[in-house]
């Protein structure tokens, strides 16, 4: 049989393949290369689908959905003296920490490692002082931190927020430009600089900074109102002979306001309560409804007893700090001011080592926060712990649209403890490895019928179950479970839909985790 010679065909195919590979490797233009899609940061939770009403960020800006830290890491103390000062700070002894830091000899600060460590101590002291006493107290600590470590972005940002809240003249364009160079991705210094430039009539430069801040500021619920206000000011500014005439005067800002979201808001409306209230809270329908003007602060205050504006001013600074920090952490900003009722004729006294007393002060019918004021500010650490715990309850009440009882009590209490981030000493002391567990199903409803000796165990279990839920599924997904509960789904259906795990399976996982110490 005759075989036709096809070697020339094989040679042509070989040449063609070589030319194709050469084109792909060496000659193909770069603009034909596929562009990789942006990936979410490693270790972050999956972002919600576009239909999710809680979605606020595009995936490429995922890191801005998490609150940025304001604390500086310490590392190992350079000497025992600084280690002792750090221990005082961690115990919450702000006055002692401040005294010891001021007493440090100037010659010890010539060492670079010591200077940076002391700068971190001053910064973190400022955070504690702001938490308990407001920005008027903390600004000096932030200034010392920046002076000792001029390269620290976090300390500069903390000082910027303090300057801004106080409308301090030291917050100059030059200062803000320094902060932007250190931390260009943070939107707040851009907004603050745009604000100053608009006041000076420099609309074009201000618009540049608004543009640089827009994407991230729009994704931050606490900065979005400030961005919108500055954008409106820029749009209404009219150029005249290369200068700018503003249609409306600059707003009047009132200090103290610890967080950037407070800038455009005047102070809280003060209205005396028209009926006397007791801390054993009456149903909300017995109180007259209080209407607030459209632009108020984060809190509306009522007085049960003689009005005490000075005490409220100090308490509001602590509540404002909790508002700024916890709303960012939880990812929800209330749509209306929260009601705070000050009982000026009642003593601030109750069991300090557990949340039991704090929970008795929160009105579960109306979502109002109740605070006895007599002696409340004598122990700022205790007051802050109580107020923050109540604030989280009020935040969850608002998020659930007044239906927080549809969520299991163990989850509400667990979130209150974890979001407030203040330890309760009595709870920690009740930890007993191998002790019998109260089933989570028994902690879903109201705890009024629980024996008093079981209450601390109930709080402890709520904390551990919520911690497991957060570690396993993230706060974002837990918030989605609460949204499903708010819409009327059962707990099992909500967990199955949002977490892909049945409720009974989670309970078994939690019980296994908590019984492990007994197996060893």
Buried (B, 14 or more C-beta within 10 A) or exposed (E): EEEEEEEEEEEEEEEEEEEEEEEEEEEEEEEEEEEEEEEBEEEBBEBBEEEEEEBBBBBEBBEBBBBBEBEBEBEEBBEEBBEEBBEBBEEBBBEBBBEBBEEBEEEBBEEEEBBBBBBBBBBBBBBBBBBBBBBBBBBBBBBBBBEBBEEBBBBBBBBBBBBBBBEBEEBEBEBBEBBBEBBEBBBBBBBBBBBBBBEEBBBEBBBBBBEBBBBBBBBBBBBBBBBEBBBEBBEEBEEEEEEBEBEEEEBEBBBBBBBBBBBBBBBBBEBEBEEEBEBEBBEBEEBEEBEBEEEBBBBBBBBBBEBBEEBBEBBBBBBBBBBBBBBBBBBBBBEEBBBBBBBBBBEBEBEBBBBBBBBEBBBBBBBBBBBBBBEBBEEBBBBBBBBBBBBBBBBBBBBBEBEBBBBBBBBBBBBBBBBBEBEBEBBEEBEEEEBEBBEBEBBBEEBEEBEEEBBBBBBBBBBBBBBBBBEBBBBBBBBBBBBBBBEEBEBBBBBBEBBEBEBEEBBEBBBEBBBEEEEE
